[in-house]
Amino acid sequence: MSMWIANSYGKINLGLHVLERLPTGYHRIETGLCFIEWKDRFEVKESESYQLTMSDETIPTDSSNLITKAYDTFEKYVGLNNHYSFNVIKNIPAGAGLGGGSSNAALTLRILNKLEDAGLSDNELIDFGRTLGADVPFFIKGKPGIATGLGHDIEPADIQPDAWIVVMYPNFESSTPEVYQNCTPNPDHDFSIKGVLLEEEIDQWQFLLENDLEAPVFAKHELVGNIKDQMLEFGAEVAMMSGSGSTVYGIFDQDFVAINAYESFHKLGFPANLTRPEFEPDNGIYRKD
């Protein structure tokens, strides 16, 4: 029986402005989104019924899993001629601010669209994906860009850094709803994230970019702020928390400086990842006979 394989990549937020808290409880934001090489691997086969196994057995595989939610959504609105088993080798930490769950959901929709020969466009898949997670449209498009509104509206932009990215997870999750609840929206930032990312050099980003969610996370988890400081001490041009945390990344101009930071975090026992300059994710879905 044929197997289909594909990779599900993580992301980082290049700055994040929380502009407004809406009556619905959601927030209007602006953020830059780019890819990192941290990835999960999907192995998919035809099956008599839907099955999901994860290499990390602590992650639920029931209806709370975004892969299962995406599968159910596709089956409900498009229909399935066959059923499939998903085996996922999980590497992206959960609850880390790296979009791992949303990336998994987006890839599930893309795989089903291909294997079922449904012929849906990216925009049609995005319509389904909006209900699954704010970052799902970004992962379906598969290109870096500026996210606005509730995070669903993605404007493609050439903002993938031409520099090394070191990403470090401090071994604990950050609660997205709690972090947003404790942040202070600001509709009048001095600089727009889009303007900074498209018009300024990377060595200026540290002074012009902000993540408005850092303050509530740093107040609760002092370690996250310390890691940001450590990234800068290691020689990062930019250091920032990604999304609602708890992961911190540093952007480095020189490879040996980035590699030293990456290896140092590993020696301290923290999961870390190193991404090459101008990284482009492989969004292919490949048949393996």
Residue, then its C-alpha position, 0 to 999 in steps of 0.5 A: m500500500s502506498m504511503w504519502i509523506a509531507n512535512s509540517y513546519g513551524k513559524i515565528n512571529l516577527g513582532l506582534h501588535v495587539l491593536e484592539r480587544l473586540p466585544t467577542g473576546y478576540h483581538r485585532i492584531e498585526t504581526g509578521l509571520c515567517f517559517i522555521e526549519w522545526k518540522d513534524r513529519f506526516e505519514v499517511k495511508e488509506s485505511e478502513s477508518y480514520q486513525l491518528t497516532m502521534s510519536d509523542e503519546t502525551i498529545p491527545t489524538d481525540s477530537s481535541n487534536l487539530i488534525t482530527k478537527a481538520y479531518d472532520t471539517f473536510e469530511k463534513y464540508v467536502g466529503l471523503n471517498n476513502h479514509y486515511s490513517f495519519n502517523v505523525i512524528k512530532n518535533i515542534p513543541a506544543g503550546a510554544g507559540l510556533g503554530g505547530g497545531s495550526s500547521n498540522a491542521a493546514l497540512t491535513l487539509r492539503i493532504l486530503n485535498k490532494l489524495e481525494d483529488a478534490g481540486l479545492s483552491d488555497n482560498e477554499l481551504i482557507d475558508f475551512g481552516r479559519t475555524l480551526g486556528a488563526d495561523v491556519p490560513f498562513f500555513i495553507k498559503g505556505k509563504p511568509g507574510i503580514a497577518t492582520g485582523l484576527g490573524h486570518d488575513i495574510e498579505p504575502a511579503d518577502i520578510q523571511p530573514d536573510a539571517w540565521i534563526v535560533v529558536m529555543y523552547p523553555n520546556f513549558e507551555s504558555s496559555t494563549p487565552e490567558v496571555y491575551q487577557n492580560c495584555t494591554p491593547n494599543p491602537d497607536h504604535d509608533f511603527s507598523i510591523k509591516g513598515v519595519l519589516l519591509e523598509e528597515e534592515i534587520d539590525q534595526w528590528q530590535f529597536l523598532l519591533e515589539n511583541d505586545l504579549e511579552a509583558p504578561v508572559f515575562a511577568k509570570h515567567e521570568l525565565v522567558g525574559n532571561i532567555k531573551d536577554q541571553m539571546l542578545e548576549f550570545g550576539a543576536e541582532v534581534a531577540m523576541m518571544s514568538g507569538s504568545g510564547s513561551t518560545v524565544y528566538g534570536i536572529f543572527d548575522q553570522d553562522f558561527v555565532a548562531i551555531n554557538a547559541y544553538e549548541s549552548f541552549h542544547k547543552l542546558g537541556f532546552p529543545a532548540n532549532l536552527t534555521r538557515p538564511e532565506f529558508e523556504p519550506d518544502n510544501g510538497i506531498y510525496r508518494k512513497d511506494 
